[in-house]
């Protein structure tokens, strides 16, 4: 299992985040001004309380009326992203990382209630933070599965990936990170499924991914079975034939 905070537990995270912000915000004489982080945190506390109440009222995995999962979840993600941006401007790297973890919690809530994700960026950032802390194969497999569910839940116009000019777009980063996490799991069947998805979803990036993957095989000293899968895809893509 990957450590995704439940909505009720998010309130404790927000209390710690508030302390981090106010430690640097108040001395600058900015409390109460425009984009006051305390006000944004208060909004997020109300938001996560509402998510918990909706879980209790409708059940953890029930579809919500009027597409509320999509509407409410993405509104919360935008508020969280605004606060995260202020944290970055203030140099609060730890607070920003904690907020991005909470973005994963919101993404999980949207998916549990059959909604669609539009504000993808903060969730992708949060998953990257969490993935870097995982080492056990089972946890890495769970993370890969969660990333796959997020891809399926992403709004169709974003998943269509019409503008490929931005290498930092979250849809691209999500797919690349999913392939990296699958590789770290050492699960060769999972690697093959995810690599096939990568080639289909990001055909322009796949060759570079496998080229870099071959370099990482030497640096990290992956097991032979993992190296064999990476080598197969690298060589087959270079020959424009995977089968």
DATAKA-V545349 format. One record per pair of residues at least 12 apart in sequence whose C-alpha atoms are under 10 Angstrom apart, sorted by sequence separation. I is the first residue (numbers start at 1). J is the second residue. D is the distance in whole Angstrom. If there is no record, write none. Layout:
BEGIN
i=[I,I]
j=[J,J]
d=[D,D]
END
This chain:
BEGIN
i=[25,83,84,87,107,131,158,159,179,182,183,25,83,84,107,130,131,158,159,178,179,181,182,214,217,22,84,179,180,195,213,217,21,22,54,81,84,107,108,128,179,180,195,21,22,80,83,84,103,104,106,107,127,178,179,214,21,103,106,107,127,154,178,179,213,214,51,81,103,104,105,176,179,213,18,19,80,81,103,104,127,175,176,178,179,211,214,17,18,21,80,102,103,104,127,151,175,178,210,211,213,214,17,18,51,100,101,102,103,104,105,209,210,213,18,50,51,77,80,81,100,101,103,104,175,176,210,211,212,18,77,80,99,100,101,103,104,124,151,175,210,211,17,18,99,100,101,102,103,123,150,151,175,210,211,47,48,51,77,78,97,100,101,176,209,210,15,47,77,80,96,99,100,101,104,124,148,172,175,176,207,208,211,14,15,76,77,99,100,101,123,147,148,151,175,206,207,210,211,14,47,48,77,97,98,100,101,147,206,207,210,47,74,77,96,97,100,101,172,176,180,207,11,14,15,73,76,77,96,100,120,147,148,171,172,176,179,183,207,11,14,76,97,98,120,144,147,171,179,206,207,13,44,47,73,74,97,98,146,147,11,12,43,44,73,74,97,117,144,145,172,176,180,207,10,11,14,72,73,116,117,120,144,147,179,183,195,199,203,10,11,44,73,111,116,117,118,119,120,143,144,191,195,11,43,44,73,74,116,117,118,119,144,145,186,8,11,43,69,70,73,116,117,118,141,144,145,186,188,189,192,196,7,10,11,41,69,72,73,81,84,108,111,115,116,117,118,120,140,143,144,164,167,184,186,187,188,191,192,195,199,9,10,40,41,44,70,71,107,111,114,115,116,117,118,119,142,143,144,183,186,187,188,191,7,8,9,40,69,70,73,77,78,81,82,110,115,116,118,140,141,142,144,161,164,186,188,189,192,7,8,69,70,74,77,78,81,108,111,117,118,140,141,144,160,161,185,186,188,192,6,7,8,10,40,41,68,69,73,74,77,78,80,81,104,108,111,139,140,141,143,159,184,188,7,8,9,40,67,69,70,72,73,74,75,76,77,78,107,110,111,140,141,142,183,199,7,8,39,69,70,71,73,74,75,77,78,137,140,141,183,6,7,8,37,38,68,69,70,71,73,74,77,124,125,128,137,140,141,145,6,7,37,64,67,68,69,70,71,73,74,77,104,107,124,128,131,135,137,139,140,141,144,148,183,196,35,36,37,63,67,68,69,70,71,107,121,123,124,127,131,134,137,138,140,144,183,7,35,61,63,64,65,67,69,70,121,122,124,125,136,137,138,37,60,61,63,64,67,120,121,124,125,128,131,132,135,136,137,138,141,145,148,36,37,61,62,63,64,120,121,124,127,128,131,134,135,136,137,141,144,35,61,62,63,64,119,120,123,124,127,134,60,61,62,63,121,59,60,61,121,124,128,131,48,55,59,120,51,58,48,52,55,48,51,55,47,51,54,21,21,25,21,24,20,24,24,21,17,21,21,20,20,21,17,20,21,19,20,17,18,17,16,17,17,14,17,13,16,17,70,14,13,14,70,13,10,13,14,10,13,10,11,10,9,7,10,5,6,9,10,4,5,3,4,5,7,4,5,6,7,4,5,6,3,4,5,7,3,4,6,7,4,5,6,4,4,2,4,3,2,2,3,2,2,3,1,2,1,2,1,2,1,2,3,1,2,1,2,1]
j=[37,95,96,99,119,143,170,171,191,194,195,38,96,97,120,143,144,171,172,191,192,194,195,227,230,36,98,193,194,209,227,231,36,37,69,96,99,122,123,143,194,195,210,37,38,96,99,100,119,120,122,123,143,194,195,230,38,120,123,124,144,171,195,196,230,231,69,99,121,122,123,194,197,231,37,38,99,100,122,123,146,194,195,197,198,230,233,37,38,41,100,122,123,124,147,171,195,198,230,231,233,234,38,39,72,121,122,123,124,125,126,230,231,234,40,72,73,99,102,103,122,123,125,126,197,198,232,233,234,41,100,103,122,123,124,126,127,147,174,198,233,234,41,42,123,124,125,126,127,147,174,175,199,234,235,72,73,76,102,103,122,125,126,201,234,235,41,73,103,106,122,125,126,127,130,150,174,198,201,202,233,234,237,41,42,103,104,126,127,128,150,174,175,178,202,233,234,237,238,42,75,76,105,125,126,128,129,175,234,235,238,76,103,106,125,126,129,130,201,205,209,236,41,44,45,103,106,107,126,130,150,177,178,201,202,206,209,213,237,42,45,107,128,129,151,175,178,202,210,237,238,45,76,79,105,106,129,130,178,179,44,45,76,77,106,107,130,150,177,178,205,209,213,240,44,45,48,106,107,150,151,154,178,181,213,217,229,233,237,45,46,79,108,146,151,152,153,154,155,178,179,226,230,47,79,80,109,110,152,153,154,155,180,181,222,45,48,80,106,107,110,153,154,155,178,181,182,223,225,226,229,233,45,48,49,79,107,110,111,119,122,146,149,153,154,155,156,158,178,181,182,202,205,222,224,225,226,229,230,233,237,48,49,79,80,83,109,110,146,150,153,154,155,156,157,158,181,182,183,222,225,226,227,230,47,48,49,80,109,110,113,117,118,121,122,150,155,156,158,180,181,182,184,201,204,226,228,229,232,48,49,110,111,115,118,119,122,149,152,158,159,181,182,185,201,202,226,227,229,233,48,49,50,52,82,83,110,111,115,116,119,120,122,123,146,150,153,181,182,183,185,201,226,230,50,51,52,83,110,112,113,115,116,117,118,119,120,121,150,153,154,183,184,185,226,242,51,52,83,113,114,115,117,118,119,121,122,181,184,185,227,51,52,53,82,83,113,114,115,116,118,119,122,169,170,173,182,185,186,190,52,53,83,110,113,114,115,116,117,119,120,123,150,153,170,174,177,181,183,185,186,187,190,194,229,242,82,83,84,110,114,115,116,117,118,154,168,170,171,174,178,181,184,185,187,191,230,55,83,109,111,112,113,115,117,118,169,170,172,173,184,185,186,86,109,110,112,113,116,169,170,173,174,177,180,181,184,185,186,187,190,194,197,86,87,111,112,113,114,170,171,174,177,178,181,184,185,186,187,191,194,86,112,113,114,115,170,171,174,175,178,185,112,113,114,115,173,112,113,114,174,177,181,184,102,109,113,174,106,113,105,109,112,106,109,113,106,110,113,83,86,90,87,90,87,91,92,90,87,91,92,92,94,95,92,95,96,95,96,94,95,95,95,96,97,95,98,95,98,99,153,98,98,99,155,99,98,101,102,99,102,101,102,102,102,102,105,101,102,105,106,101,102,101,102,103,105,103,104,105,106,104,105,106,104,105,106,108,105,106,108,109,107,108,109,108,127,127,130,130,130,131,134,134,138,139,138,139,139,140,140,141,141,142,143,142,143,143,146,146]
d=[8,10,5,9,9,7,9,7,7,7,9,9,8,8,8,9,9,7,9,10,9,10,9,8,8,10,9,9,9,10,9,9,10,8,10,9,6,9,9,10,6,10,9,7,7,10,8,8,10,10,10,7,8,7,6,7,8,9,8,10,10,9,9,10,7,7,9,8,9,8,8,10,9,9,8,9,7,8,6,5,9,9,9,10,7,9,10,10,7,10,8,9,5,8,8,8,9,9,7,9,10,8,10,10,9,9,9,8,9,9,9,10,8,8,10,10,9,10,8,8,6,8,8,6,8,7,10,10,9,7,10,7,8,6,10,6,7,9,8,6,7,6,8,9,10,8,8,8,9,10,9,8,10,5,9,9,10,10,9,10,10,6,5,10,9,9,8,9,6,10,10,10,4,7,9,9,9,10,8,9,9,9,10,7,10,9,9,8,8,9,9,7,8,10,8,9,7,9,9,9,9,9,10,8,8,9,7,8,9,9,10,7,10,7,10,7,8,7,9,9,9,10,10,8,9,10,8,8,9,9,9,9,8,10,7,9,9,9,7,10,7,10,10,9,10,10,6,10,10,8,7,10,7,10,10,8,7,10,9,10,9,9,9,9,6,8,9,8,9,9,9,8,8,10,9,6,10,10,7,9,9,7,6,9,10,10,10,10,10,8,9,7,10,10,10,9,9,9,9,8,8,8,9,10,8,7,7,8,9,6,6,9,9,10,8,9,7,9,10,10,6,5,5,6,10,6,9,8,7,10,7,9,9,7,8,9,10,9,9,9,9,9,8,7,5,6,9,9,10,7,6,10,10,9,10,9,6,8,9,8,9,9,9,7,8,10,10,9,10,7,8,9,5,9,9,10,10,8,10,9,8,8,9,9,9,7,10,8,8,6,10,9,10,8,10,10,9,9,7,10,8,9,10,9,9,6,9,9,10,5,6,5,9,9,9,7,6,9,9,9,10,6,7,9,9,9,9,9,7,9,9,7,9,10,8,8,9,8,8,8,6,10,8,10,10,8,6,10,7,9,10,9,9,9,9,8,9,7,10,9,9,10,9,7,10,9,8,10,8,9,9,9,9,9,7,10,6,6,10,6,8,8,8,6,8,9,9,10,7,6,9,9,5,9,9,9,9,7,5,9,9,6,7,10,8,9,9,5,9,9,8,9,6,10,9,10,5,5,9,9,9,8,10,9,6,9,9,10,10,8,9,8,9,9,9,9,9,9,9,10,8,8,8,7,9,10,10,9,8,9,10,9,7,7,9,10,9,9,8,9,9,10,10,7,9,8,8,9,10,9,9,4,10,8,8,10,8,6,9,9,5,7,9,7,10,9,8,7,7,9,8,10,10,9,9,8,7,5,8,6,8,6,9,9,7,9,8,10,8,10,9,8,5,5,5,8,9,7,9,10,10,10,7,5,7,8,9,10,7,8,9,9,9,10,10,9,9,9,9,9,10,9,9,8,8,9,10,10,10,10,9,8,7,8,9,9,9,8,10,10,8,7,8,8,10,7,10,9,10,9,9,6,8,9,10,9,7,9,9,8,10,9,7,8,9,8,10,9,9,10,8,9,10,7,10,9,8,8,9,10,10,7,7,9,8,10,7,10,8,7,8,7,6,9,10,6,9,10,9,9,9,8,10,9,9,8,10,10,9,8,8,9,10,8,9,9,8,6,6,8,9,9,9,7,10,6,6,8,9,10]
END
